């Protein structure tokens, strides 16, 4: 498969891994928009949130809570973002969640 995130999950492309379990792989974004910017990616390929079962979305959210705590952004606040489609800014067609924190984030 030529999917960038699938190749990262498989270890073909190096990444700064933050978290991994049976269902998700999380790593630091190479172009961070905040001091903490982690991508949470399901190990099963889904193009977007439109294709994924609700259990996958739920597991990604549970992983985000653990990562936020480990990164120390759980108390002051953090943002979770899932872009769907080109008009929303989804640049990789593999479902992923951005966890952003570590500073005040504009609306």
C-alpha positions in Angstrom: 0.0 0.0 0.0 1.2 3.5 -0.8 -0.6 5.2 2.1 1.9 7.4 4.1 0.3 6.6 7.4 0.2 2.9 6.7 3.9 3.0 5.9 4.6 4.8 9.1 2.6 2.3 11.1 4.5 -0.6 9.4 7.9 1.1 10.3 8.8 1.7 6.7 9.0 5.5 7.4 10.5 6.7 10.7 8.3 8.6 13.1 8.5 9.9 16.7 6.2 7.4 18.3 4.2 8.7 21.3 1.8 5.8 21.9 0.8 2.5 20.4 -1.7 -0.2 21.3 -3.4 -3.0 19.4 -5.7 -0.6 17.5 -3.9 2.8 17.1 -0.5 4.3 16.5 0.3 7.9 17.6 3.3 10.0 16.6 4.4 13.6 16.6 3.4 15.7 13.6 6.5 16.8 11.6 4.9 20.3 11.1 3.5 21.0 14.5 0.9 23.7 14.9 1.3 23.7 18.7 3.9 22.6 21.3 2.1 19.3 21.5 0.9 18.1 18.1 0.3 14.3 18.0 -1.4 12.4 15.2 -3.5 9.4 16.4 -4.0 6.9 13.5 -6.0 3.7 13.5 -3.9 0.7 12.4 -6.7 -0.4 10.1 -6.9 1.9 7.0 -10.0 4.0 6.7 -10.0 6.9 4.2 -11.9 9.2 6.6 -14.3 9.3 9.5 -17.1 8.6 7.0 -15.7 5.0 6.6 -14.8 4.1 10.1 -16.9 2.2 12.6 -17.8 4.1 15.8 -15.7 1.7 17.9 -12.6 3.0 16.0 -13.5 6.7 16.7 -14.1 5.8 20.3 -10.8 4.0 20.7 -9.0 6.9 19.1 -10.6 9.3 21.6 -9.7 7.0 24.6 -6.1 7.0 23.3 -6.2 10.8 23.0 -7.1 11.1 26.7 -4.1 8.9 27.7 -1.8 10.8 25.4 -3.0 14.2 26.7 -2.3 13.1 30.3 1.1 11.7 29.4 2.0 15.0 27.5 0.8 17.1 30.4 -1.9 19.0 28.5 -4.9 17.4 30.1 -5.3 20.1 32.9 -5.0 23.3 30.9 -6.7 22.0 27.8 -6.2 20.5 24.4 -8.0 20.2 21.1 -8.9 17.1 19.1 -9.4 17.6 15.3 -10.5 15.2 12.6 -10.4 16.7 9.1 -12.6 15.0 6.5 -12.0 15.7 2.8 -9.9 18.1 0.9 -12.0 21.2 1.6 -11.6 20.6 5.4 -7.8 20.2 5.0 -7.4 16.4 5.0 -4.1 15.9 3.2 -3.6 12.2 3.9 -6.4 9.9 3.0 -6.1 7.8 6.2 -8.3 8.6 9.1 -6.4 10.5 11.8 -7.0 12.7 14.8 -4.8 15.7 15.7 -4.2 16.3 19.4 -3.1 19.9 19.9 -2.1 21.5 23.1 0.6 23.2 25.2 -0.5 26.8 24.5 -3.7 28.8 24.1 -5.3 27.9 20.8 -7.3 30.4 18.8 -10.8 29.6 17.7 
